[in-house]
Each structure stands twice: as C-alpha cells, then as structure tokens.
C-alpha cells in the first residue's frame, strides 16, 4: 500500500478523510513556508558540520530547499489537505526532487521544535515590522503636533470640558502610548530571540548536534534551556498577542476620539474623503468607517489573546496538538494591527484641523475655572477655600447666563475682595494654557520639549 504520509509506518489503515480536514493546518501555516526553509537550511548546515550527514548531501539538500522556496514564491508549489502541514509539504517536495537523501533533512529534530523555530522566526520579523510602523506613526503625530502647535482646544475628563489645552499636547499623548508600545515590542523581541531547534520532540536528541551553531546561523541571541519547556512554550506568542491587543486598544481610543471630534456637534476635525464612506439611503452622509473599523476590530484582537490563553490553560507538558491553534490567533492579530497602523497613519496625514471651532469651544464650559481658583491661591487663599468660592461663582454664572469673562470686577468682589483687575488677564484661555509650564504640561514651552524628546527618542532607534 502506497504511503501517503511520512509518519504512517505504524498505521494499518489510512486516516479518515474528515479527520484529515480536521487535523490539517496547512491552510494556515503555509505562511511559515519561507521560515521553515530557512530553519531547515541552518539545521542541515549543522548536521554536516557535526558529521551527522555528508557535506555533499548537505549541499544537495540546501540547494534543493532554496529551489523549492523560489518555486513557492513563483506559485509553482501546490499543496493538498493530505500534506497536513507546511513541514510535511516541504519534506515531501524535497524527497520527490532528490530522493533518499531528502529523507535525512529531519535527522535530530521533530516537528515540535521545528514549528517553534518557524514561529519565533516569524514573530521576530513581524516584531521589527511593527516597530517600523509605530515609529512612522509617532513621527506623523510629531509632525501634526508641530504644524498645529499653538491651536487651543478644550481638554476633557468624563467627556466633559475640563481645562484648555493645546491640540499638540493632546495628540502627543498618543505618541507617548505608542512609544511605550514600541519599547514593549523591543523587549518582546529579546524574549523571542532564542533558538528552540535541537529540543526535538521533548527530550532533546541522541545525536551530537550543535544548537548554538544553528542559533548563530539564524541570528538568535542564544538557545532555549529546557527541551520540555521549549516545545510547549508559547509565551512569546502570548506576549505578542497582548502587545498587539495593547496597540490596537490605543488606536481604538484615538479612533473613538476622532469619531467624536468629527461629528457635526464638535467639528474639531474633518476626515479626508478617502477614508470615509457614504450611506446607501442618506445622500448627505460621510461616515468615518475607517475609524469605526479600527475600533470594531479591536474586539477580535482581544479575542485572539483570550483564545490562546484558553488553549494553553491546563495544557499538560509537553507538546500537544492543541498548540496548532496558536497560528490563526497570531496571524489574524498581526494582520489586523498592521493594517490599522497603516490606516491611522494615513488618516492623520490627511486630517484637517478646525482651529476656529476648537478655540470657539473653549469659550463655554467654564474651562478656566481651575485657573480662577489658582488665582485666588496666589492672593493668599487656601486652595480648598478657593475651590468653594469659584464653585459659587460658576453657579452664579450659570444662573445669570454668563461666562467667567463676562463678569465685572464688582460681581467678582461679591465672592471675594481678593479679586482685582488682574483677574481678567489671569483667566484668559491663552494664559491658562501657557502658565502650565510644569514638565509634561500643556504650555507651548512644555510641548516643544515633548516634541524634542520624541525626536531624540526616534533618532536613537535608527
């Protein structure tokens, strides 16, 4: 009976077709094709170095692996469900091309450490790409802040107007979130950068291999320490999924802000037509669908993290087929976050800032009330007492239909004799903003420092 699968030796009958469909991962892990080839090349070089296979055999295998990779990239490699996974596909193709010598490629390794290697190579590369996307986005935010550095807008707490801030200060808050994301990705890269190959199925191998040679060939910092842990470890993927969820959450918050600021009620910003869509029934609509999709897709990125956590919960050591499920979570989250980063970057680059509307909005909501309290403190009144006095002044304004700027000095003095003519300058919106010179505050001086620090941070990463 012709053997279809490379592991069928101890089986007396073929697997059920429905099980083949259920068991196969090739439709998903085909994305690991190139990484599997690169790992196999490094492994074969090591086998030859350690005199486990002949140099001529190694050369033939390696040349054939590179040719298989080239054929795959050009669309010449076809696969079927019966191929099971990307590892079996490549090995089968290798044996088909060079015969018996191809069967030596799997000496001293297992699919268990092989897939762990492929995933680490994949995550390492994607990590670097995500870092580049985030650096690009931070730079776009910095440019947007510089272009609108003196635009004043209301700052919000509880989605209510709180205090006046610079728009540049507001948007730089997202740059700080992304900076932390970038630093966490760099840490994840270091945690991922250990070679698992040589752990074999779970107990290591009887062959005298050189794991450190393979690690060096593939650019890893070193090798993993425990073969049992190695083949069952998906911490590096879990951490990546968490980081992806964190990044997507930050993008979702920005999307939510801009969805609100883009509404007719706010009109703080205007999204470019190229990132909006219309209604099938209401001709006047311009919907912020790109932002809504970023917000909506956050749920699936969260779900992928919870999904893998659930797969790993209670999983006995060492390798179990449950781990095959990790790739769909990982690939989906990476693709979603990559696309979201690219989209949000383009949205920011094409964004229109409505300076007049932002500054007009600052004139309502008593957003200079805290500054009036600070004014009273400068006159010798304890802050808690000043807070109470200003609360009464605001209540009076509401009842009178006035703003703090509308009140006469005589009206102010009903609440405190300490208030003098200089109060008018003190509570001007521009004054409120530029007096907040504390490190990290919203003054022009402080925001320029934030921009300089971010530029320095990005330059050090080059």
C-alpha positions as CSV (number, residue, x, y, z in Angstrom):
1,X,0.0,0.0,0.0
2,X,1.4,3.4,-1.0
3,X,2.3,5.6,2.0
4,X,0.7,8.9,1.7
5,X,2.0,10.5,4.9
6,X,5.6,10.5,6.1
7,X,4.6,9.2,9.5
8,X,2.4,6.3,8.5
9,X,4.8,3.4,9.2
10,X,3.0,2.1,12.3
11,X,-0.5,2.5,10.9
12,X,-2.5,-0.3,9.2
13,X,-5.1,2.0,7.6
14,X,-5.4,5.5,6.2
15,X,-6.8,8.3,8.3
16,X,-10.4,9.2,7.7
17,X,-11.0,12.0,5.2
18,X,-13.0,14.0,7.7
19,X,-10.1,13.7,10.2
20,X,-7.6,14.9,7.5
21,X,-9.7,18.0,7.2
22,X,-9.9,18.4,10.9
23,X,-6.3,17.7,11.5
24,X,-4.6,19.6,8.7
25,X,-3.1,23.1,9.4
26,X,-1.5,23.7,6.1
27,X,-4.1,26.2,5.0
28,X,-2.9,28.4,7.9
29,X,0.7,27.5,8.5
30,X,1.6,27.8,4.8
31,X,2.5,31.4,5.8
32,X,5.5,29.9,7.6
33,X,6.9,28.3,4.3
34,X,9.9,30.6,4.0
35,X,10.8,30.4,7.7
36,X,10.6,26.6,7.6
37,X,13.0,26.6,4.6
38,X,15.5,28.9,6.4
39,X,15.3,26.9,9.6
40,X,15.9,23.7,7.6
41,X,18.9,25.1,5.8
42,X,20.5,26.1,9.1
43,X,19.7,22.7,10.5
44,X,21.3,20.9,7.6
45,X,24.4,23.0,7.8
46,X,24.7,22.0,11.4
47,X,24.2,18.3,10.6
48,X,27.1,18.5,8.1
49,X,29.3,20.4,10.5
50,X,28.7,17.8,13.2
51,X,29.4,14.9,10.7
52,X,25.9,13.6,11.0
53,X,25.4,13.8,7.2
54,X,27.9,14.2,4.5
55,X,28.9,17.6,3.1
56,X,27.8,16.6,-0.4
57,X,24.4,15.5,1.0
58,X,24.0,18.8,2.8
59,X,24.8,20.8,-0.3
60,X,22.3,18.9,-2.4
61,X,19.6,19.3,0.3
62,X,20.3,23.0,0.8
63,X,20.4,23.8,-2.9
64,X,17.1,21.9,-3.3
65,X,15.5,23.7,-0.4
66,X,16.3,27.1,-1.9
67,X,14.9,26.0,-5.3
68,X,11.7,24.9,-3.5
69,X,11.5,28.3,-1.9
70,X,12.0,30.0,-5.2
71,X,9.3,27.8,-6.8
72,X,6.9,28.5,-3.9
73,X,7.4,32.3,-4.3
74,X,6.6,32.0,-8.0
75,X,3.5,29.9,-7.4
76,X,4.8,26.6,-8.6
77,X,4.3,24.7,-5.4
78,X,0.8,23.2,-4.9
79,X,-0.4,21.6,-1.8
80,X,-3.3,19.5,-0.6
81,X,-5.1,18.8,2.7
82,X,-3.3,15.4,2.8
83,X,0.0,17.3,3.1
84,X,-1.1,18.1,6.6
85,X,1.2,20.9,7.4
86,X,3.9,23.1,5.9
87,X,6.7,20.9,7.3
88,X,5.4,17.7,5.7
89,X,4.8,19.6,2.4
90,X,8.4,20.8,2.2
91,X,9.9,17.5,3.2
92,X,7.7,15.6,0.7
93,X,8.7,18.0,-2.0
94,X,12.3,17.6,-1.1
95,X,12.2,13.8,-1.2
96,X,10.3,14.0,-4.5
97,X,13.1,16.0,-6.0
98,X,16.3,14.4,-4.6
99,X,15.1,11.0,-3.4
100,X,16.6,9.2,-0.4
101,X,19.0,12.0,0.5
102,X,16.0,14.2,1.2
103,X,14.8,11.9,3.9
104,X,17.9,12.9,6.0
105,X,16.7,16.5,6.5
106,X,14.6,15.6,9.5
107,X,17.5,13.9,11.4
108,X,17.8,15.1,15.0
109,X,14.7,17.3,15.0
110,X,10.9,17.0,15.4
111,X,8.0,19.0,14.1
112,X,7.6,20.1,17.7
113,X,10.8,22.1,17.8
114,X,10.6,22.8,14.1
115,X,7.3,24.7,14.4
116,X,8.6,26.5,17.5
117,X,11.5,27.7,15.4
118,X,9.3,28.8,12.5
119,X,7.0,30.8,14.8
120,X,9.9,32.5,16.5
121,X,11.4,33.5,13.2
122,X,8.0,34.8,12.0
123,X,7.4,36.7,15.3
124,X,10.8,38.2,15.2
125,X,10.4,39.5,11.7
126,X,6.9,40.8,12.3
127,X,8.0,42.4,15.5
128,X,10.6,44.5,13.6
129,X,8.0,45.5,11.0
130,X,5.5,46.6,13.7
131,X,8.3,48.6,15.3
132,X,8.8,50.4,12.0
133,X,5.1,51.1,11.5
134,X,4.9,52.5,15.0
135,X,8.0,54.7,14.5
136,X,6.4,56.0,11.4
137,X,3.1,56.8,13.2
138,X,4.9,58.5,16.1
139,X,6.8,60.7,13.5
140,X,3.5,61.6,11.8
141,X,2.0,62.6,15.2
142,X,5.0,64.7,15.9
143,X,4.7,66.5,12.6
144,X,1.0,67.0,13.2
145,X,1.8,68.5,16.6
146,X,4.4,70.8,15.2
147,X,2.1,72.0,12.4
148,X,-0.7,72.9,14.9
149,X,1.5,73.6,17.9
150,X,-0.4,76.7,19.1
151,X,-4.0,75.5,18.4
152,X,-6.0,75.6,21.7
153,X,-8.8,73.1,22.4
154,X,-10.9,72.0,25.4
155,X,-9.4,69.1,27.3
156,X,-11.9,66.6,28.6
157,X,-12.4,64.4,31.6
158,X,-15.6,62.3,31.9
159,X,-16.2,63.5,28.3
160,X,-17.0,67.0,29.8
161,X,-14.9,70.1,29.2
162,X,-12.3,70.3,31.8
163,X,-9.4,72.7,31.1
164,X,-7.9,74.4,28.0
165,X,-5.0,72.5,26.4
166,X,-3.0,72.7,23.2
167,X,-4.2,70.3,20.4
168,X,-0.5,69.5,20.0
169,X,-0.4,68.4,23.7
170,X,-3.5,66.3,23.2
171,X,-2.2,64.4,20.1
172,X,1.2,63.9,21.6
173,X,-0.5,61.8,24.3
174,X,-1.0,59.1,21.7
175,X,2.7,59.4,20.7
176,X,3.6,58.5,24.3
177,X,1.3,55.5,24.2
178,X,2.9,54.3,21.0
179,X,6.4,54.9,22.5
180,X,5.5,52.5,25.3
181,X,4.2,50.0,22.7
182,X,7.5,50.3,20.8
183,X,9.6,49.7,24.0
184,X,7.5,46.7,24.9
185,X,7.9,45.3,21.4
186,X,11.7,45.6,21.7
187,X,11.5,43.7,25.0
188,X,9.4,41.0,23.3
189,X,11.9,40.7,20.5
190,X,14.6,39.9,23.1
191,X,12.4,37.3,24.8
192,X,11.6,35.7,21.4
193,X,15.2,35.7,20.2
194,X,16.2,32.2,21.4
195,X,16.5,29.2,19.2
196,X,14.4,26.2,20.1
197,X,15.8,23.8,17.4
198,X,17.5,20.8,18.9
199,X,14.9,20.2,21.6
200,X,13.4,17.6,19.2
201,X,10.1,16.1,20.4
202,X,10.5,17.0,24.0
203,X,13.7,15.3,25.4
204,X,16.4,16.5,23.1
205,X,18.3,14.2,20.8
206,X,20.9,11.4,21.0
207,X,22.8,13.0,18.1
208,X,25.8,15.2,19.0
209,X,24.4,18.4,17.5
210,X,25.4,22.0,17.9
211,X,22.4,24.0,18.9
212,X,24.5,27.2,19.3
213,X,25.7,26.9,15.7
214,X,22.1,26.9,14.4
215,X,21.2,29.8,16.7
216,X,24.1,31.8,15.3
217,X,23.2,30.9,11.7
218,X,19.7,32.3,12.2
219,X,20.7,35.3,14.2
220,X,19.4,34.3,17.6
221,X,20.9,35.6,20.7
222,X,21.2,32.1,22.2
223,X,19.3,28.8,22.7
224,X,16.5,27.8,25.0
225,X,17.4,26.0,28.1
226,X,14.9,23.2,28.7
227,X,13.7,21.0,25.9
228,X,10.4,20.1,27.6
229,X,9.5,23.8,28.2
230,X,10.8,24.7,24.7
231,X,8.4,22.6,22.7
232,X,5.3,23.6,24.8
233,X,6.2,27.2,25.2
234,X,4.0,29.8,23.5
235,X,4.7,32.6,26.0
236,X,6.4,34.6,23.3
237,X,3.3,34.4,21.2
238,X,1.0,35.2,24.1
239,X,3.1,38.3,24.9
240,X,3.0,39.3,21.2
241,X,-0.8,38.9,21.2
242,X,-1.0,41.0,24.4
243,X,1.2,43.7,22.8
244,X,-1.0,43.6,19.7
245,X,-4.1,44.0,21.9
246,X,-2.5,46.9,23.7
247,X,-1.5,48.6,20.4
248,X,-5.0,48.1,18.9
249,X,-6.5,49.4,22.1
250,X,-4.5,52.6,21.8
251,X,-5.5,53.0,18.2
252,X,-9.1,52.4,19.1
253,X,-9.1,55.2,21.7
254,X,-7.7,57.5,19.1
255,X,-10.3,56.3,16.6
256,X,-13.1,57.0,19.2
257,X,-11.8,60.5,19.9
258,X,-11.7,61.3,16.2
259,X,-15.1,59.8,15.6
260,X,-16.5,62.2,18.2
261,X,-14.4,65.2,17.1
262,X,-15.5,64.7,13.5
263,X,-19.2,64.9,14.4
264,X,-21.3,67.9,13.5
265,X,-21.7,68.7,17.2
266,X,-17.9,69.1,17.6
267,X,-16.4,69.8,14.2
268,X,-13.0,69.9,15.7
269,X,-11.6,67.9,12.8
270,X,-12.6,66.8,9.3
271,X,-11.6,63.5,7.9
272,X,-10.4,63.2,4.4
273,X,-13.0,61.8,1.9
274,X,-10.6,59.0,1.0
275,X,-11.1,57.4,4.5
276,X,-14.8,57.8,4.7
277,X,-17.8,56.2,3.1
278,X,-21.4,57.1,2.3
279,X,-24.8,55.8,3.1
280,X,-26.9,53.6,0.7
281,X,-30.0,55.7,1.6
282,X,-28.9,59.0,3.0
283,X,-27.0,61.0,0.4
284,X,-25.7,63.6,2.8
285,X,-23.8,61.1,5.0
286,X,-20.0,61.0,5.3
287,X,-19.3,58.2,7.7
288,X,-16.0,57.6,9.5
289,X,-15.9,53.9,8.6
290,X,-12.1,53.5,8.7
291,X,-12.0,54.7,12.3
292,X,-15.1,52.6,13.2
293,X,-13.5,49.5,11.8
294,X,-10.3,50.1,13.8
295,X,-12.5,50.4,16.8
296,X,-14.5,47.4,15.9
297,X,-11.6,45.1,15.0
298,X,-10.1,45.7,18.5
299,X,-12.6,43.1,19.7
300,X,-11.1,40.4,17.5
301,X,-7.6,41.2,18.6
302,X,-8.7,40.9,22.2
303,X,-10.5,37.6,21.4
304,X,-7.3,36.2,19.9
305,X,-5.4,36.8,23.1
306,X,-8.1,35.2,25.2
307,X,-8.3,32.4,22.7
308,X,-4.7,31.3,23.1
309,X,-4.8,31.8,26.8
310,X,-7.7,29.4,26.9
311,X,-5.9,26.9,24.7
312,X,-2.9,26.9,27.0
313,X,-4.9,26.8,30.2
314,X,-4.4,23.4,31.9
315,X,-2.4,22.0,28.9
316,X,-0.2,19.2,30.2
317,X,3.5,19.1,29.4
318,X,4.9,18.9,26.9
319,X,3.7,19.2,23.3
320,X,0.0,18.7,22.5
321,X,-1.8,19.2,19.2
322,X,-3.9,21.9,20.8
323,X,-0.9,24.2,20.1
324,X,-1.7,24.0,16.4
325,X,-4.4,26.5,17.1
326,X,-1.9,29.3,18.0
327,X,-1.2,30.3,14.5
328,X,-4.7,31.5,13.5
329,X,-4.8,33.8,16.5
330,X,-1.3,35.1,15.8
331,X,-1.7,35.7,12.1
332,X,-5.1,37.3,12.4
333,X,-4.0,39.8,15.1
334,X,-0.8,40.7,13.3
335,X,-2.6,41.4,10.0
336,X,-5.3,43.4,11.8
337,X,-2.9,45.6,13.8
338,X,-0.6,46.1,10.8
339,X,-3.4,47.3,8.7
340,X,-4.8,49.5,11.5
341,X,-1.4,51.2,12.0
342,X,-1.1,51.9,8.3
343,X,-4.7,53.3,8.0
344,X,-4.5,55.5,11.1
345,X,-1.2,56.9,9.9
346,X,-2.7,57.9,6.6
347,X,-5.8,59.4,8.4
348,X,-3.5,61.6,10.4
349,X,-1.5,62.7,7.4
350,X,-4.7,63.8,5.6
351,X,-6.6,65.2,8.6
352,X,-7.9,68.8,8.6
353,X,-7.8,70.6,11.9
354,X,-10.6,73.1,12.5
355,X,-8.7,75.6,14.7
356,X,-11.5,78.1,14.9
357,X,-14.1,75.6,16.1
358,X,-11.7,74.2,18.7
359,X,-10.9,77.7,20.1
360,X,-14.6,78.7,20.0
361,X,-15.5,75.7,22.0
362,X,-13.1,76.9,24.7
363,X,-15.3,79.8,25.4
364,X,-18.0,77.7,27.0
365,X,-18.0,75.2,29.8
366,X,-16.0,77.3,32.4
367,X,-12.8,75.5,31.4
368,X,-10.8,78.4,33.1
369,X,-12.4,77.8,36.5
370,X,-9.4,76.0,37.9
371,X,-7.3,78.9,36.9
372,X,-9.6,81.3,38.7
373,X,-9.1,79.1,41.8
374,X,-5.3,79.2,41.3
375,X,-5.6,83.0,41.0
376,X,-7.2,83.1,44.5
377,X,-4.4,80.9,45.8
378,X,-1.9,83.5,44.6
379,X,-3.8,86.0,46.7
380,X,-3.3,84.0,49.8
381,X,-6.5,81.9,49.9
382,X,-6.1,78.2,50.7
383,X,-6.9,76.1,47.6
384,X,-9.9,74.3,49.1
385,X,-11.5,77.6,50.1
386,X,-10.7,79.0,46.6
387,X,-12.3,75.9,45.1
388,X,-15.5,76.6,47.1
389,X,-15.6,80.3,46.1
390,X,-15.1,79.5,42.4
391,X,-17.8,76.9,42.6
392,X,-20.2,79.6,43.8
393,X,-19.0,81.9,41.1
394,X,-19.7,79.3,38.4
395,X,-23.2,78.6,39.9
396,X,-23.9,82.3,39.7
397,X,-22.7,82.5,36.0
398,X,-25.0,79.6,35.1
399,X,-28.0,81.2,36.7
400,X,-27.1,84.5,35.1
401,X,-26.3,83.1,31.7
402,X,-22.8,84.5,31.8
403,X,-19.2,83.2,31.4
404,X,-16.3,84.0,33.8
405,X,-15.0,86.5,31.2
406,X,-18.4,88.3,31.2
407,X,-18.3,89.1,35.0
408,X,-17.5,92.6,36.1
409,X,-15.0,93.3,38.9
410,X,-17.9,94.4,41.0
411,X,-19.6,91.0,40.5
412,X,-16.4,89.2,41.3
413,X,-15.9,91.1,44.5
414,X,-19.3,89.8,45.8
415,X,-17.5,86.5,46.2
416,X,-14.0,87.6,47.3
417,X,-12.5,91.0,48.0
418,X,-9.1,89.5,47.0
419,X,-10.1,89.6,43.3
420,X,-8.5,92.5,41.5
421,X,-8.4,93.8,37.9
422,X,-5.6,91.4,37.0
423,X,-8.0,88.5,37.2
424,X,-9.1,89.2,33.6
425,X,-5.6,88.5,32.2
426,X,-5.1,85.5,34.5
427,X,-8.2,83.7,33.2
428,X,-7.7,84.3,29.5
429,X,-7.6,80.9,27.7
430,X,-4.1,81.6,26.3
431,X,-2.8,82.5,29.7
432,X,-4.4,79.3,31.2
433,X,-2.6,77.2,28.7
434,X,0.8,78.8,28.8
435,X,1.1,79.1,32.5
436,X,1.1,75.3,32.8
437,X,4.8,75.0,32.4
438,X,5.2,72.0,34.7
439,X,7.2,69.2,33.0
440,X,4.8,67.4,30.7
441,X,2.2,70.1,30.9
442,X,0.3,71.8,28.1
443,X,2.3,75.1,27.7
444,X,4.0,75.8,24.4
445,X,7.3,75.6,26.2
446,X,6.4,72.1,27.6
447,X,5.0,70.8,24.3
448,X,8.1,71.8,22.4
449,X,10.2,69.9,25.0
450,X,7.9,66.8,24.4
451,X,8.5,67.1,20.7
452,X,12.2,67.4,21.1
453,X,12.3,64.4,23.4
454,X,10.3,62.3,21.0
455,X,12.5,63.2,18.1
456,X,15.6,62.3,20.1
457,X,14.0,59.0,21.1
458,X,13.3,58.2,17.4
459,X,16.8,59.2,16.3
460,X,18.4,56.9,18.9
461,X,16.5,54.0,17.5
462,X,17.9,54.4,14.0
